[in-house]
Amino acid sequence: MKKLFALALAVALVLTLSCAAFAEGYSGDLKVWVPDAAVDFTAEQVEAFKAANPEYADMNVTIEPVGEGDAAGKVITDVDAAADVFNFAQDQLARIVAAGALEEVEPGNAEIVKAENDAGSVGAATMGDTLYAYPLTSDNGYFMYYDKSVVTDPTDLDQILADCEAAGKSFYMEINSGWYQTAFFFGTGCTLTYDSDDEGNLIACNSDYASENGLKALKSMIKLSKSPAFQNGSSISNATNVGAIVDGTWDSEAAKELFGDNYAAAKLPTVDGYQLSGFGGFKLLGVKPQTDEDKLAACDALAAWLSSGDVQLARYEALGWGPSNLAAQQSALAEQLAFTIPQGQYPGDYWSLATGLGDRIIGKEFDDAYDDTLMAALTEFQETCESYAAK
């Protein structure tokens, strides 16, 4: 009986000491990297975090301007000198994990992240079964802005084109872009992804563009290009006489100004029996591995705060970054995100190749082509994509 009492007392003492250690928080240095435009906003949120979490009130947080496109390269070059918490683009995840520069998201936080953010952003922050980063945005995707006095049914591309033609208006979509072009191929179920090794080198291409689904997608683009309403483009600021345009959140204000009271937005329409899809891009927040457990806890707590729904909404209002948090998302983008594929790593040559395919469509090269000619073009495209992984 005495032994049981002594054991219980020892366990209670350990728990008490653990709680006390946690309550002490962390008062050392912590470095954060965010894009230049987000430095002031992040500084305000860090102060709000400290006020809400007194155990971190004395923590010294330094915020440095490093863009999400540059963060991965800097982290990999010198992990020790890198920030403790940093923004990065989702297509850099594999490289940073391979460099040992990302801590797994704390299990309790991981459950919240998975429950509160859209599936695309969670997938973009995950490798295998492990969540390695906190989603910040789901704004690098596209949907459709339109003039509701012109477009009667925004869910069907054929009807949209018919409405625009009848009104003498234009429908804009940039089909000679490897980014927007995937709306058709991914929509029919085609795949185009690359595998990379631990150093980020492309080692394999997974593609089935040269297929019946690929042929269906190519035919849909050819049909679109034949419409008198079609205009190749994706910037509403450079568009004229617009009935509808495939664009993103970065042009929301320009769209509202152009359409006025007739402004509307919706997910991409269906065409030829399938839903247009496309790439989705995400900004993520990573935590660097730490030897000091108290500092790691502080990093996780701050990352969870900066990626929370309330802060994502505040960031959207201050900077225009589209949230990945489900409760904070805009409806049109949120609807489209359900159909997008997270953009991984792609070779630079892919983008030029896709432009070439789109230019051939716009140039009317395929207008009267037979299926075997179209399949030959798709086979050449796929084989060229595959060759990039062998370089």
Secondary structure as the mmCIF struct_conf table of DSSP 4:
data_model
#
loop_
_struct_conf.conf_type_id
_struct_conf.id
_struct_conf.beg_label_comp_id
_struct_conf.beg_label_asym_id
_struct_conf.beg_label_seq_id
_struct_conf.end_label_comp_id
_struct_conf.end_label_asym_id
_struct_conf.end_label_seq_id
HELX_RH_AL_P HELX_RH_AL_P1 LYS A 2 GLU A 24
BEND BEND1 GLY A 28 GLY A 28
STRN STRN1 ASP A 29 VAL A 34
HELX_RH_3T_P HELX_RH_3T_P1 ASP A 36 ALA A 38
HELX_RH_AL_P HELX_RH_AL_P2 VAL A 39 ALA A 52
HELX_RH_3T_P HELX_RH_3T_P2 PRO A 54 TYR A 56
TURN_TY1_P TURN_TY1_P1 ALA A 57 ASP A 58
STRN STRN2 ASN A 60 PRO A 65
HELX_RH_AL_P HELX_RH_AL_P3 GLU A 68 THR A 77
TURN_TY1_P TURN_TY1_P2 VAL A 79 ALA A 81
BEND BEND2 ALA A 82 ALA A 82
BEND BEND3 ASP A 84 ASP A 84
STRN STRN3 VAL A 85 ALA A 89
HELX_RH_3T_P HELX_RH_3T_P3 GLN A 90 GLN A 92
HELX_RH_AL_P HELX_RH_AL_P4 LEU A 93 ALA A 98
TURN_TY1_P TURN_TY1_P3 ALA A 99 GLY A 100
HELX_LH_PP_P HELX_LH_PP_P1 GLU A 103 GLU A 106
HELX_RH_AL_P HELX_RH_AL_P5 PRO A 107 GLU A 116
STRN STRN4 ASN A 117 ASN A 117
HELX_RH_AL_P HELX_RH_AL_P6 ALA A 119 ALA A 124
TURN_TY1_P TURN_TY1_P4 ALA A 125 ALA A 125
STRN STRN5 THR A 126 MET A 127
TURN_TY1_P TURN_TY1_P5 GLY A 128 ASP A 129
STRN STRN6 THR A 130 LEU A 131
BEND BEND4 ALA A 133 ALA A 133
STRN STRN7 TYR A 134 PRO A 135
STRN STRN8 THR A 137 THR A 137
STRN STRN9 ASN A 140 ASN A 140
STRN STRN10 PHE A 143 ASP A 147
TURN_TY1_P TURN_TY1_P6 LYS A 148 VAL A 150
BEND BEND5 THR A 152 THR A 152
TURN_TY1_P TURN_TY1_P7 PRO A 154 THR A 155
STRN STRN11 ASP A 156 ASP A 156
HELX_RH_AL_P HELX_RH_AL_P7 LEU A 157 ALA A 167
TURN_TY1_P TURN_TY1_P8 GLY A 168 GLY A 168
STRN STRN12 SER A 170 TYR A 172
TURN_TY1_P TURN_TY1_P9 ILE A 175 ASN A 176
BEND BEND6 SER A 177 SER A 177
TURN_TY1_P TURN_TY1_P10 GLY A 178 GLN A 181
HELX_RH_AL_P HELX_RH_AL_P8 THR A 182 GLY A 187
TURN_TY1_P TURN_TY1_P11 THR A 188 GLY A 189
STRN STRN13 LEU A 192 SER A 196
TURN_TY1_P TURN_TY1_P12 ASP A 198 GLU A 199
BEND BEND7 GLY A 200 GLY A 200
STRN STRN14 LEU A 202 SER A 207
BEND BEND8 ALA A 210 SER A 211
HELX_RH_AL_P HELX_RH_AL_P9 GLU A 212 LYS A 226
BEND BEND9 SER A 227 SER A 227
TURN_TY1_P TURN_TY1_P13 PRO A 228 ALA A 229
STRN STRN15 PHE A 230 GLN A 231
HELX_RH_3T_P HELX_RH_3T_P4 ILE A 236 ASN A 238
BEND BEND10 ASN A 241 ASN A 241
STRN STRN16 VAL A 242 ASP A 247
HELX_RH_3T_P HELX_RH_3T_P5 THR A 249 ASP A 251
HELX_RH_AL_P HELX_RH_AL_P10 SER A 252 PHE A 259
HELX_RH_3T_P HELX_RH_3T_P6 GLY A 260 ASN A 262
STRN STRN17 TYR A 263 ALA A 266
STRN STRN18 THR A 270 VAL A 271
TURN_TY1_P TURN_TY1_P14 ASP A 272 GLY A 273
STRN STRN19 TYR A 274 GLN A 275
STRN STRN20 PHE A 279 GLY A 280
STRN STRN21 GLY A 281 GLY A 281
STRN STRN22 LYS A 283 VAL A 287
BEND BEND11 THR A 291 THR A 291
HELX_RH_AL_P HELX_RH_AL_P11 GLU A 293 LEU A 306
TURN_TY1_P TURN_TY1_P15 SER A 307 SER A 307
BEND BEND12 SER A 308 SER A 308
HELX_RH_AL_P HELX_RH_AL_P12 GLY A 309 LEU A 319
HELX_LH_PP_P HELX_LH_PP_P2 TRP A 321 GLY A 322
STRN STRN23 PRO A 323 PRO A 323
STRN STRN24 ASN A 325 ASN A 325
HELX_RH_3T_P HELX_RH_3T_P7 LEU A 326 ALA A 328
BEND BEND13 GLN A 329 GLN A 329
HELX_RH_AL_P HELX_RH_AL_P13 SER A 331 LEU A 337
TURN_TY1_P TURN_TY1_P16 ALA A 338 PHE A 339
STRN STRN25 ILE A 341 PRO A 342
HELX_RH_AL_P HELX_RH_AL_P14 GLY A 348 ILE A 362
TURN_TY1_P TURN_TY1_P17 GLY A 363 ASP A 368
HELX_RH_AL_P HELX_RH_AL_P15 ASP A 371 TYR A 388
TURN_TY1_P TURN_TY1_P18 ALA A 389 ALA A 390
#
